């Protein structure tokens, strides 16, 4: 199921920033408009075995992002299933996973996180809290997880030096609403996981000369990673 849904998430990542419908027109090559046949759309298998990473019509290269997103979605679905079994918590975190992957994909490519993603995470977290973690915990989680990012964003706005976008603040708030407030140490862990992984990746990119100090780097993926880790261990 994760692999299949992951295939659809690639469509969302590509079309949502463009303001296009995710359901129409059917999947097609963005270069030659070749309509993707059903057997060319089998997750992972079609990319590596049938198509070998190229469009069957124009032979243009297909981004490795497509099978990676499919595999990532499948792996995360399986991990949450192993942790929580067939429960409402699992269903909630599968929706959570889907939204985070789309938000991460868009942020990596376009350096913004669509409101429909961040607000959806917040709303789903608040609604499902009535049946899972409790509404009070969800609200406290939203506030505590977002507070540090709100402070950083406000500091950036007041000094004219942009540290992060407001989309990151809304993402952290939505994640907090999803996982709820456990204790201050959990909030501390959430912040540290995001910043440590972001710093490690950032330094690595600089050392490999894939980025310069002046390049914009998306921070949403690291907040998302921290959210997934906290969701799993909470």
C-alpha positions in Angstrom: 0.0 0.0 0.0 2.8 2.4 0.8 4.5 1.8 -2.5 1.3 2.4 -4.4 0.5 5.6 -2.4 4.1 6.7 -2.8 3.6 6.6 -6.6 0.6 9.0 -6.2 2.7 11.3 -3.9 5.1 11.9 -6.8 2.2 13.3 -8.7 1.3 15.6 -5.8 4.9 16.8 -5.4 5.1 17.6 -9.0 1.7 19.2 -9.6 0.7 21.0 -6.3 3.4 23.7 -6.6 2.2 24.4 -10.1 -1.4 24.7 -9.0 -2.5 21.8 -11.1 -5.0 19.1 -10.4 -3.5 15.9 -9.0 -6.2 13.8 -10.6 -6.5 15.2 -14.2 -5.0 14.8 -16.7 -3.7 11.2 -16.1 0.0 10.6 -15.5 2.1 11.6 -18.5 5.7 12.4 -19.5 6.3 16.1 -18.8 8.6 16.3 -21.9 6.7 14.5 -24.7 3.2 14.2 -23.0 3.3 10.4 -23.5 0.4 8.9 -21.5 1.8 6.5 -18.9 0.4 3.0 -19.4 -0.6 1.1 -16.3 2.3 -1.4 -16.6 4.7 1.6 -16.7 3.3 2.8 -13.4 4.0 -0.2 -11.2 5.9 1.2 -8.2 9.7 0.6 -8.3 9.5 -2.3 -10.7 8.5 -0.3 -13.7 11.3 2.3 -13.1 14.2 -0.1 -12.7 13.1 -3.1 -14.8 10.7 -2.0 -17.6 11.7 1.6 -18.2 15.3 1.6 -16.9 14.8 5.2 -15.7 13.7 6.6 -19.1 10.4 7.5 -20.8 9.3 4.7 -23.1 8.4 7.2 -25.8 11.0 10.0 -25.9 13.7 8.2 -23.8 14.1 11.2 -21.6 15.6 10.4 -18.2 13.1 10.0 -15.3 14.2 11.4 -12.0 15.4 8.9 -9.4 13.0 10.8 -7.0 10.1 8.7 -8.2 11.3 5.2 -7.0 12.9 6.8 -3.9 9.6 8.4 -2.8 7.8 5.1 -3.4 10.3 3.1 -1.4 10.4 5.7 1.4 6.6 5.7 1.7 6.5 1.9 1.8 9.2 1.6 4.4 7.6 4.2 6.7 4.1 2.6 6.3 5.7 -0.7 7.4 7.6 0.8 10.3 4.4 2.4 11.8 2.4 -0.8 11.2 5.0 -2.8 13.1 5.0 -0.3 15.9 1.2 0.2 16.3 -0.5 -2.6 14.4 -4.0 -2.3 12.9 -5.1 0.7 15.0 -6.4 4.2 14.6 -3.0 5.5 15.7 -1.5 3.7 12.7 -4.0 5.2 10.3 -3.4 8.7 11.7 0.4 8.3 11.3 0.0 7.0 7.8 -1.8 10.1 6.8 0.8 12.1 8.7 3.6 10.3 6.7 1.9 11.1 3.4 1.6 14.8 4.2 5.1 15.1 5.4 6.6 13.4 2.3 4.7 15.7 0.0 5.7 18.7 2.0 9.3 17.6 2.1 9.3 16.9 -1.7 7.9 20.4 -2.5 10.2 22.1 0.0 13.4 20.5 -1.4 12.5 21.5 -5.0 10.8 24.9 -4.5 11.8 26.0 -1.0 8.3 26.4 0.4 5.8 24.2 2.1 2.2 24.6 0.7 -0.4 25.7 3.3 -2.6 22.8 2.2 0.0 20.5 3.7 0.8 22.3 6.9 -2.8 23.2 7.7 -3.9 19.6 6.8 -1.4 18.2 9.3 -2.7 20.6 12.0 -6.4 19.8 11.3 -5.9 16.1 11.1 -3.9 16.1 14.3 -6.6 18.1 16.2 -9.5 16.0 14.9 -7.9 12.6 15.6 -6.8 13.7 19.0 -10.4 13.2 20.3 -10.0 9.5 19.6 -6.3 9.1 20.4 -4.0 11.4 22.4 -6.7 13.8 23.7 -7.5 17.3 22.5 -5.6 19.1 25.3 -2.4 17.2 24.6 -2.8 18.0 20.9 -3.2 21.8 21.5 -0.3 21.8 24.0 1.8 19.9 21.5 1.0 22.4 18.7 2.0 25.3 20.9 5.2 23.8 22.5 6.6 22.4 19.3 6.1 25.6 17.4 7.2 28.1 20.1 11.0 27.9 19.4 10.4 28.2 15.7 8.1 31.2 16.2 10.9 32.9 18.2 13.4 32.2 15.5 11.1 33.4 12.8 10.3 36.6 14.8 14.0 37.3 15.3 14.7 36.9 11.6 11.8 39.3 10.7 13.0 41.9 13.2 16.6 41.8 12.1 16.0 41.5 8.4 17.9 38.2 8.3 15.6 35.4 7.3 16.4 32.3 9.4 13.5 30.2 8.2 10.1 30.6 6.5 6.8 30.8 8.3 5.9 27.5 6.6 8.4 25.8 8.9 6.6 27.3 11.9 3.3 26.0 10.7 4.8 22.6 10.0 6.2 22.4 13.5 2.8 23.4 14.9 1.0 20.7 12.9 3.5 18.0 14.0 3.0 19.0 17.6 -0.8 18.7 17.1 -0.2 15.2 15.7 2.0 13.7 18.3 0.8 15.7 21.3 2.6 17.1 24.3 4.4 14.4 26.3 7.0 16.4 28.2 9.5 19.2 27.7 12.3 16.7 27.0 10.3 15.4 24.0 10.1 19.0 22.7 13.8 19.4 23.3 14.5 16.2 21.3 12.3 17.4 18.5 14.2 20.6 18.1 17.6 19.0 18.4 16.9 16.2 15.9 15.9 18.8 13.3 18.8 21.1 13.8 21.5 18.5 14.2 20.5 16.6 11.1 20.1 19.9 9.2 23.6 21.0 10.3 25.2 17.6 9.4 23.6 17.6 5.9 24.4 21.3 5.4 28.0 21.0 6.3 28.3 17.9 4.1 26.8 19.8 1.1 29.3 22.6 1.7 32.3 20.2 1.9 31.2 18.4 -1.3 30.7 21.9 -2.9 27.2 21.0 -3.8 26.0 24.2 -2.0 27.6 27.5 -1.1 27.0 29.6 2.0 24.8 31.9 0.0 22.5 29.1 -1.3 19.0 28.6 0.3 18.6 25.3 2.0 15.2 23.8 2.8 14.7 23.2 6.5 11.3 21.5 6.3 12.7 18.0 5.6 14.6 18.0 8.9 11.6 19.2 10.8 9.6 16.4 9.1 12.3 13.8 10.0 12.2 15.0 13.7 8.4 14.7 13.6 8.5 11.1 12.4 11.1 10.1 15.0 9.1 11.7 17.8 5.8 10.1 16.5 7.5 6.7 16.5 9.1 6.9 20.0 6.3 8.8 21.8 
